[in-house]
């Protein structure tokens, strides 16, 4: 197994472990200690993440890389806004409709990448995603009460989340920067958006003020623990999207959903039915299919990329010929317009 594959597996494992850990911590903080201010808490997560990375940078654990201000500001604002919209969507919709909102992120991401990035998804990949979504839907979706404001907020949350995750992948590859460098540059702007809007969003959702809450020692302790775990969550999120794809990250997210449901049943004794069990099993089967087909297609692509031009079919040769023509035009002083995605 190559070092690249080990790195991908490590990033996936870190993402799952840290995400499940923070769910457990936040469950205790919100449900048992009565601290319901999720948006404000997220802004603190991002602040601590930036401070931690800043210390790591000062210790020369990684080298920061300058990104043009327009790109990093827009990227940070977009990601911060998507988190706020997801929280608002949960506040103005039923749990069932909120789960449908999260499920819709995968097909919407596939649609955007197909239209704007010209990325092709095989029939096998699409089938495995369909099985996955079916399983998660059966396991987690309960009721579907609709309202206009909640529906609009959900659509905006889906759009900003998908675009933000696609940009995370695109920016890292285009600018050849690591997940750590991108997170270090964008975290202050994400944090600023949520820090400014979080208290108002939370008061709108909970009818309570974060400023007048009783901060007992257990509450403060769990807030600190949540922030420390969040450093790993934020880092692994950028790492997974950068080394795989936004769709793979969403698939991983649904694996976390299944694990959290299982955890709630086994340790917290949450209500659990045979429907939940069947849904989780179907979802896990869909994830296995997705992993199997993704690995197979990656190996096939690697083999095709390593073949000499003479051994490739017409489809593989054609882009090389087009590239040669473009290069010739550029050499003659003709500047071709290129379609860049948002940065």
C-alpha positions as a Markdown table, in Angstrom:
| # | Residue | x | y | z |
|---|---|---|---|---|
| 1 | Unk | 0.0 | 0.0 | 0.0 |
| 2 | Unk | 1.5 | 3.4 | -1.0 |
| 3 | Unk | 2.1 | 6.3 | 1.3 |
| 4 | Unk | -0.7 | 8.3 | -0.5 |
| 5 | Unk | -3.2 | 5.5 | 0.2 |
| 6 | Unk | -2.2 | 5.4 | 3.8 |
| 7 | Unk | -2.5 | 9.1 | 4.1 |
| 8 | Unk | -6.1 | 9.0 | 2.7 |
| 9 | Unk | -7.1 | 6.2 | 5.0 |
| 10 | Unk | -5.6 | 8.1 | 7.9 |
| 11 | Unk | -7.4 | 11.3 | 7.1 |
| 12 | Unk | -10.7 | 9.3 | 6.8 |
| 13 | Unk | -10.1 | 7.6 | 10.1 |
| 14 | Unk | -9.2 | 10.9 | 11.8 |
| 15 | Unk | -12.4 | 12.5 | 10.4 |
| 16 | Unk | -14.7 | 9.8 | 11.6 |
| 17 | Unk | -13.1 | 9.5 | 15.1 |
| 18 | Unk | -13.0 | 13.2 | 15.8 |
| 19 | Unk | -16.5 | 13.8 | 14.4 |
| 20 | Unk | -18.0 | 11.1 | 16.6 |
| 21 | Unk | -16.1 | 12.4 | 19.6 |
| 22 | Unk | -17.3 | 15.9 | 19.2 |
| 23 | Unk | -20.9 | 14.7 | 18.8 |
| 24 | Unk | -20.6 | 12.9 | 22.1 |
| 25 | Unk | -19.1 | 16.0 | 23.7 |
| 26 | Unk | -21.7 | 18.4 | 22.3 |
| 27 | Unk | -24.5 | 16.0 | 23.2 |
| 28 | Unk | -23.4 | 16.2 | 26.8 |
| 29 | Unk | -23.0 | 20.0 | 26.6 |
| 30 | Unk | -26.3 | 20.8 | 24.9 |
| 31 | Unk | -28.6 | 18.0 | 26.3 |
| 32 | Unk | -27.3 | 17.4 | 29.8 |
| 33 | Unk | -25.7 | 20.7 | 30.7 |
| 34 | Unk | -28.2 | 23.0 | 29.0 |
| 35 | Unk | -25.9 | 25.0 | 26.6 |
| 36 | Unk | -27.9 | 25.2 | 23.4 |
| 37 | Unk | -25.9 | 27.9 | 21.5 |
| 38 | Unk | -24.6 | 25.8 | 18.6 |
| 39 | Unk | -23.7 | 28.6 | 16.2 |
| 40 | Unk | -21.8 | 30.6 | 18.8 |
| 41 | Unk | -20.0 | 27.4 | 19.9 |
| 42 | Unk | -18.9 | 26.8 | 16.3 |
| 43 | Unk | -17.4 | 30.3 | 16.1 |
| 44 | Unk | -15.3 | 29.5 | 19.2 |
| 45 | Unk | -14.3 | 26.2 | 17.6 |
| 46 | Unk | -12.9 | 28.1 | 14.6 |
| 47 | Unk | -11.2 | 30.7 | 16.8 |
| 48 | Unk | -9.4 | 28.0 | 18.8 |
| 49 | Unk | -8.5 | 26.2 | 15.5 |
| 50 | Unk | -6.9 | 29.3 | 14.1 |
| 51 | Unk | -5.0 | 30.0 | 17.4 |
| 52 | Unk | -3.7 | 26.4 | 17.4 |
| 53 | Unk | -2.6 | 26.6 | 13.8 |
| 54 | Unk | -0.9 | 29.9 | 14.5 |
| 55 | Unk | 1.1 | 28.4 | 17.3 |
| 56 | Unk | 2.0 | 25.4 | 15.1 |
| 57 | Unk | 3.1 | 27.8 | 12.4 |
| 58 | Unk | 5.3 | 29.8 | 14.9 |
| 59 | Unk | 6.9 | 26.5 | 15.9 |
| 60 | Unk | 7.6 | 25.8 | 12.2 |
| 61 | Unk | 5.4 | 22.7 | 12.1 |
| 62 | Unk | 4.1 | 23.9 | 8.8 |
| 63 | Unk | 4.9 | 26.7 | 6.4 |
| 64 | Unk | 2.0 | 29.2 | 5.7 |
| 65 | Unk | 1.3 | 30.0 | 2.1 |
| 66 | Unk | 0.0 | 33.3 | 1.0 |
| 67 | Unk | -3.4 | 33.2 | -0.8 |
| 68 | Unk | -4.8 | 36.3 | -2.5 |
| 69 | Unk | -7.1 | 38.2 | -0.2 |
| 70 | Unk | -10.2 | 38.1 | -2.4 |
| 71 | Unk | -10.1 | 34.3 | -2.7 |
| 72 | Unk | -9.6 | 33.6 | 1.0 |
| 73 | Unk | -12.1 | 36.2 | 2.2 |
| 74 | Unk | -14.9 | 35.0 | -0.1 |
| 75 | Unk | -14.1 | 31.4 | 0.7 |
| 76 | Unk | -14.1 | 32.1 | 4.5 |
| 77 | Unk | -17.4 | 34.1 | 4.3 |
| 78 | Unk | -19.0 | 31.4 | 2.2 |
| 79 | Unk | -18.1 | 28.6 | 4.6 |
| 80 | Unk | -19.1 | 30.6 | 7.6 |
| 81 | Unk | -22.4 | 31.5 | 6.0 |
| 82 | Unk | -23.2 | 27.8 | 5.2 |
| 83 | Unk | -22.8 | 26.8 | 8.8 |
| 84 | Unk | -25.1 | 29.5 | 10.0 |
| 85 | Unk | -27.7 | 28.6 | 7.3 |
| 86 | Unk | -27.6 | 24.9 | 8.3 |
| 87 | Unk | -28.3 | 25.9 | 11.9 |
| 88 | Unk | -31.1 | 28.1 | 10.8 |
| 89 | Unk | -32.5 | 25.3 | 8.7 |
| 90 | Unk | -32.6 | 23.1 | 11.7 |
| 91 | Unk | -34.3 | 25.8 | 13.7 |
| 92 | Unk | -37.1 | 26.5 | 11.2 |
| 93 | Unk | -37.7 | 22.9 | 9.9 |
| 94 | Unk | -38.6 | 19.6 | 11.4 |
| 95 | Unk | -35.9 | 17.0 | 12.2 |
| 96 | Unk | -37.0 | 14.9 | 9.2 |
| 97 | Unk | -36.8 | 17.8 | 6.7 |
| 98 | Unk | -33.4 | 18.8 | 8.1 |
| 99 | Unk | -32.2 | 15.3 | 7.5 |
| 100 | Unk | -33.5 | 15.5 | 3.9 |
| 101 | Unk | -31.6 | 18.8 | 3.5 |
| 102 | Unk | -28.3 | 17.0 | 4.5 |
| 103 | Unk | -29.2 | 14.1 | 2.1 |
| 104 | Unk | -29.7 | 16.5 | -0.7 |
| 105 | Unk | -26.1 | 17.8 | -0.5 |
| 106 | Unk | -24.7 | 14.7 | -2.3 |
| 107 | Unk | -26.9 | 14.8 | -5.4 |
| 108 | Unk | -26.6 | 18.6 | -5.6 |
| 109 | Unk | -22.8 | 18.3 | -5.3 |
| 110 | Unk | -22.7 | 15.7 | -8.1 |
| 111 | Unk | -24.9 | 18.0 | -10.2 |
| 112 | Unk | -22.7 | 21.0 | -9.7 |
| 113 | Unk | -19.4 | 19.1 | -10.4 |
| 114 | Unk | -21.0 | 17.6 | -13.5 |
| 115 | Unk | -22.2 | 20.9 | -14.9 |
| 116 | Unk | -19.4 | 23.3 | -13.9 |
| 117 | Unk | -16.3 | 21.1 | -13.5 |
| 118 | Unk | -17.3 | 18.6 | -16.3 |
| 119 | Unk | -16.6 | 15.7 | -13.9 |
| 120 | Unk | -18.1 | 12.4 | -14.9 |
| 121 | Unk | -19.7 | 9.9 | -12.5 |
| 122 | Unk | -20.1 | 6.4 | -13.6 |
| 123 | Unk | -23.4 | 4.5 | -13.4 |
| 124 | Unk | -21.9 | 2.3 | -10.7 |
| 125 | Unk | -21.0 | 5.3 | -8.6 |
| 126 | Unk | -24.4 | 6.9 | -9.0 |
| 127 | Unk | -26.1 | 3.6 | -8.1 |
| 128 | Unk | -24.0 | 3.2 | -4.9 |
| 129 | Unk | -24.9 | 6.8 | -3.9 |
| 130 | Unk | -28.6 | 6.1 | -4.4 |
| 131 | Unk | -28.4 | 3.0 | -2.2 |
| 132 | Unk | -26.5 | 5.0 | 0.4 |
| 133 | Unk | -29.1 | 7.9 | 0.4 |
| 134 | Unk | -31.9 | 5.4 | 0.6 |
| 135 | Unk | -30.4 | 3.7 | 3.7 |
| 136 | Unk | -29.7 | 7.0 | 5.5 |
| 137 | Unk | -33.1 | 8.2 | 4.7 |
| 138 | Unk | -34.8 | 5.1 | 6.1 |
| 139 | Unk | -32.6 | 5.3 | 9.2 |
| 140 | Unk | -32.8 | 9.0 | 10.0 |
| 141 | Unk | -35.8 | 10.7 | 8.3 |
| 142 | Unk | -38.9 | 10.7 | 10.4 |
| 143 | Unk | -41.4 | 13.5 | 9.5 |
| 144 | Unk | -41.4 | 15.9 | 6.6 |
| 145 | Unk | -43.3 | 19.0 | 7.7 |
| 146 | Unk | -42.8 | 21.8 | 5.1 |
| 147 | Unk | -42.9 | 25.6 | 5.4 |
| 148 | Unk | -41.8 | 28.3 | 3.0 |
| 149 | Unk | -39.2 | 30.0 | 5.1 |
| 150 | Unk | -37.7 | 26.7 | 6.2 |
| 151 | Unk | -37.6 | 25.4 | 2.6 |
| 152 | Unk | -35.8 | 28.6 | 1.4 |
| 153 | Unk | -33.2 | 28.4 | 4.2 |
| 154 | Unk | -32.6 | 24.7 | 3.4 |
| 155 | Unk | -32.1 | 25.5 | -0.3 |
| 156 | Unk | -29.6 | 28.2 | 0.6 |
| 157 | Unk | -27.8 | 25.9 | 3.1 |
| 158 | Unk | -27.5 | 23.2 | 0.5 |
| 159 | Unk | -26.2 | 25.6 | -2.2 |
| 160 | Unk | -23.6 | 27.3 | 0.1 |
| 161 | Unk | -22.4 | 24.0 | 1.6 |
| 162 | Unk | -21.9 | 22.3 | -1.8 |
| 163 | Unk | -20.1 | 25.3 | -3.3 |
| 164 | Unk | -17.9 | 25.7 | -0.2 |
| 165 | Unk | -16.9 | 22.0 | -0.3 |
| 166 | Unk | -16.2 | 22.0 | -4.0 |
| 167 | Unk | -14.1 | 25.2 | -3.6 |
| 168 | Unk | -12.2 | 23.5 | -0.7 |
| 169 | Unk | -11.1 | 20.8 | -3.1 |
| 170 | Unk | -10.6 | 23.1 | -6.1 |
| 171 | Unk | -8.5 | 25.7 | -4.3 |
| 172 | Unk | -6.2 | 23.2 | -2.7 |
| 173 | Unk | -5.4 | 21.5 | -6.0 |
| 174 | Unk | -5.2 | 24.7 | -8.1 |
| 175 | Unk | -3.0 | 26.6 | -5.8 |
| 176 | Unk | -1.1 | 23.5 | -4.7 |
| 177 | Unk | -1.6 | 24.2 | -1.0 |
| 178 | Unk | -2.2 | 21.8 | 1.9 |
| 179 | Unk | -5.4 | 21.5 | 3.9 |
| 180 | Unk | -3.5 | 23.0 | 6.9 |
| 181 | Unk | -2.5 | 26.1 | 4.9 |
| 182 | Unk | -6.0 | 26.7 | 3.5 |
| 183 | Unk | -7.6 | 26.2 | 7.0 |
| 184 | Unk | -5.1 | 28.6 | 8.6 |
| 185 | Unk | -5.8 | 31.3 | 6.0 |
| 186 | Unk | -9.6 | 31.0 | 6.0 |
| 187 | Unk | -10.4 | 30.2 | 9.6 |
| 188 | Unk | -10.4 | 33.8 | 10.9 |
| 189 | Unk | -13.0 | 34.8 | 8.3 |
| 190 | Unk | -15.2 | 31.8 | 9.0 |
| 191 | Unk | -15.0 | 32.5 | 12.7 |
| 192 | Unk | -15.7 | 36.3 | 12.2 |
| 193 | Unk | -19.0 | 35.5 | 10.3 |
| 194 | Unk | -20.2 | 33.2 | 13.0 |
| 195 | Unk | -18.9 | 35.3 | 15.9 |
| 196 | Unk | -20.8 | 38.3 | 14.6 |
| 197 | Unk | -24.1 | 36.4 | 13.8 |
| 198 | Unk | -24.0 | 33.5 | 16.2 |
| 199 | Unk | -25.5 | 35.1 | 19.3 |
| 200 | Unk | -28.4 | 36.5 | 17.2 |
| 201 | Unk | -29.0 | 33.2 | 15.4 |
| 202 | Unk | -28.9 | 31.2 | 18.6 |
| 203 | Unk | -31.3 | 33.6 | 20.4 |
| 204 | Unk | -33.7 | 33.4 | 17.4 |
| 205 | Unk | -33.6 | 29.6 | 17.6 |
| 206 | Unk | -33.6 | 29.1 | 21.4 |
| 207 | Unk | -35.1 | 32.3 | 22.9 |
| 208 | Unk | -32.1 | 32.4 | 25.2 |
| 209 | Unk | -29.0 | 34.7 | 25.3 |
| 210 | Unk | -25.5 | 33.4 | 25.2 |
| 211 | Unk | -24.4 | 36.4 | 27.2 |
| 212 | Unk | -26.7 | 35.7 | 30.2 |
| 213 | Unk | -26.1 | 32.0 | 30.4 |
| 214 | Unk | -24.8 | 30.5 | 33.7 |
| 215 | Unk | -21.3 | 29.3 | 32.9 |
| 216 | Unk | -20.7 | 26.7 | 35.6 |
| 217 | Unk | -17.4 | 24.8 | 35.8 |
| 218 | Unk | -18.7 | 21.7 | 34.0 |
| 219 | Unk | -20.1 | 23.9 | 31.2 |
| 220 | Unk | -16.8 | 25.7 | 30.7 |
| 221 | Unk | -14.9 | 22.4 | 30.9 |
| 222 | Unk | -17.0 | 20.8 | 28.1 |
| 223 | Unk | -16.8 | 24.0 | 26.0 |
| 224 | Unk | -13.0 | 23.8 | 26.2 |
| 225 | Unk | -13.0 | 20.1 | 25.4 |
| 226 | Unk | -15.4 | 20.6 | 22.5 |
| 227 | Unk | -13.1 | 23.4 | 21.1 |
| 228 | Unk | -10.0 | 21.2 | 21.3 |
| 229 | Unk | -11.7 | 18.3 | 19.5 |
| 230 | Unk | -13.0 | 20.8 | 16.9 |
| 231 | Unk | -9.4 | 21.5 | 15.9 |
| 232 | Unk | -9.1 | 17.9 | 14.8 |
| 233 | Unk | -12.5 | 18.0 | 13.2 |
| 234 | Unk | -11.8 | 21.1 | 11.1 |
| 235 | Unk | -8.4 | 19.9 | 10.1 |
| 236 | Unk | -9.6 | 16.5 | 9.0 |
| 237 | Unk | -12.5 | 18.0 | 7.1 |
| 238 | Unk | -10.1 | 20.0 | 4.9 |
| 239 | Unk | -7.7 | 17.1 | 4.7 |
| 240 | Unk | -10.4 | 14.6 | 3.5 |
| 241 | Unk | -11.9 | 17.0 | 0.9 |
| 242 | Unk | -8.4 | 17.9 | -0.4 |
| 243 | Unk | -7.2 | 14.3 | -0.7 |
| 244 | Unk | -10.4 | 12.8 | -2.0 |
| 245 | Unk | -13.5 | 14.7 | -3.2 |
| 246 | Unk | -16.5 | 16.6 | -1.8 |
| 247 | Unk | -18.8 | 13.7 | -2.7 |
| 248 | Unk | -16.5 | 11.3 | -0.7 |
| 249 | Unk | -16.6 | 13.6 | 2.2 |
| 250 | Unk | -20.4 | 13.6 | 2.2 |
| 251 | Unk | -20.4 | 9.8 | 2.0 |
| 252 | Unk | -18.2 | 9.8 | 5.0 |
| 253 | Unk | -20.5 | 12.2 | 6.7 |
| 254 | Unk | -23.4 | 9.7 | 6.4 |
| 255 | Unk | -21.2 | 7.0 | 7.9 |
| 256 | Unk | -20.8 | 9.3 | 10.9 |
| 257 | Unk | -24.6 | 9.6 | 11.0 |
| 258 | Unk | -24.9 | 5.9 | 11.2 |
| 259 | Unk | -22.3 | 5.6 | 13.9 |
| 260 | Unk | -23.9 | 8.4 | 15.9 |
| 261 | Unk | -27.3 | 6.7 | 15.7 |
| 262 | Unk | -25.7 | 3.5 | 16.9 |
| 263 | Unk | -23.9 | 5.2 | 19.7 |
| 264 | Unk | -27.1 | 6.9 | 20.8 |
| 265 | Unk | -28.9 | 3.6 | 21.0 |
| 266 | Unk | -26.2 | 1.6 | 22.7 |
| 267 | Unk | -24.9 | 4.1 | 25.2 |
| 268 | Unk | -27.6 | 6.8 | 25.6 |
| 269 | Unk | -30.5 | 4.4 | 25.1 |
| 270 | Unk | -32.1 | 6.7 | 22.5 |
| 271 | Unk | -35.3 | 5.3 | 20.9 |
| 272 | Unk | -34.3 | 2.8 | 18.2 |
| 273 | Unk | -36.5 | 0.6 | 15.9 |
| 274 | Unk | -36.0 | -2.1 | 13.3 |
| 275 | Unk | -36.4 | 0.7 | 10.7 |
| 276 | Unk | -33.2 | 2.3 | 12.0 |
| 277 | Unk | -31.3 | -1.0 | 11.9 |
| 278 | Unk | -32.4 | -1.8 | 8.4 |
| 279 | Unk | -31.6 | 1.8 | 7.2 |
| 280 | Unk | -28.1 | 1.7 | 8.7 |
| 281 | Unk | -27.4 | -1.7 | 7.1 |
| 282 | Unk | -28.5 | -0.5 | 3.7 |
| 283 | Unk | -26.4 | 2.7 | 4.1 |
| 284 | Unk | -23.3 | 0.7 | 5.1 |
| 285 | Unk | -23.9 | -1.5 | 2.0 |
| 286 | Unk | -24.1 | 1.6 | -0.1 |
| 287 | Unk | -20.9 | 3.0 | 1.4 |
| 288 | Unk | -19.1 | -0.3 | 0.7 |
| 289 | Unk | -20.3 | -0.2 | -2.9 |
| 290 | Unk | -19.1 | 3.4 | -3.3 |
| 291 | Unk | -15.7 | 2.6 | -1.9 |
| 292 | Unk | -15.4 | -0.5 | -4.1 |
| 293 | Unk | -16.3 | 1.3 | -7.3 |
| 294 | Unk | -14.2 | 4.4 | -6.4 |
| 295 | Unk | -11.1 | 2.3 | -5.7 |
| 296 | Unk | -11.6 | 0.3 | -8.9 |
| 297 | Unk | -12.1 | 3.4 | -11.1 |
| 298 | Unk | -9.0 | 5.1 | -9.5 |
| 299 | Unk | -6.9 | 2.1 | -10.3 |
| 300 | Unk | -8.2 | 2.0 | -13.8 |
| 301 | Unk | -7.4 | 5.7 | -14.3 |
| 302 | Unk | -3.9 | 5.2 | -12.9 |
| 303 | Unk | -3.2 | 2.4 | -15.4 |
| 304 | Unk | -4.6 | 4.4 | -18.3 |
| 305 | Unk | -2.5 | 7.5 | -17.3 |
| 306 | Unk | 0.6 | 5.3 | -17.2 |
| 307 | Unk | 0.1 | 3.8 | -20.7 |
| 308 | Unk | 2.0 | 5.2 | -23.7 |
| 309 | Unk | 0.0 | 7.2 | -26.1 |
| 310 | Unk | 0.2 | 4.5 | -28.8 |
| 311 | Unk | -1.6 | 2.0 | -26.5 |
| 312 | Unk | -4.5 | 4.3 | -25.7 |
| 313 | Unk | -7.8 | 4.5 | -27.6 |
| 314 | Unk | -9.1 | 7.4 | -29.6 |
| 315 | Unk | -10.8 | 8.9 | -26.6 |
| 316 | Unk | -7.5 | 9.2 | -24.7 |
| 317 | Unk | -5.5 | 10.6 | -27.6 |
| 318 | Unk | -8.0 | 13.3 | -28.5 |
| 319 | Unk | -7.4 | 15.6 | -25.5 |
| 320 | Unk | -3.6 | 15.5 | -26.1 |
| 321 | Unk | -4.2 | 16.6 | -29.7 |
| 322 | Unk | -6.4 | 19.5 | -28.5 |
| 323 | Unk | -3.8 | 20.5 | -26.0 |
| 324 | Unk | -1.1 | 20.6 | -28.7 |
| 325 | Unk | -3.3 | 22.9 | -30.8 |
| 326 | Unk | -3.8 | 25.2 | -27.9 |
| 327 | Unk | -0.1 | 25.3 | -27.1 |
| 328 | Unk | 0.6 | 26.2 | -30.7 |
| 329 | Unk | -1.8 | 29.1 | -30.6 |
| 330 | Unk | -0.3 | 30.3 | -27.4 |
| 331 | Unk | 3.2 | 30.1 | -28.9 |
| 332 | Unk | 2.0 | 32.3 | -31.8 |
| 333 | Unk | 0.7 | 34.9 | -29.4 |
| 334 | Unk | -2.9 | 34.0 | -29.3 |
| 335 | Unk | -4.3 | 34.1 | -25.8 |
| 336 | Unk | -7.1 | 31.6 | -25.2 |
| 337 | Unk | -9.8 | 32.4 | -22.6 |
| 338 | Unk | -10.0 | 29.8 | -19.9 |
| 339 | Unk | -13.0 | 29.1 | -17.7 |
| 340 | Unk | -12.0 | 29.3 | -14.1 |
| 341 | Unk | -14.2 | 28.2 | -11.3 |
| 342 | Unk | -14.8 | 30.5 | -8.4 |
| 343 | Unk | -11.8 | 30.9 | -6.1 |
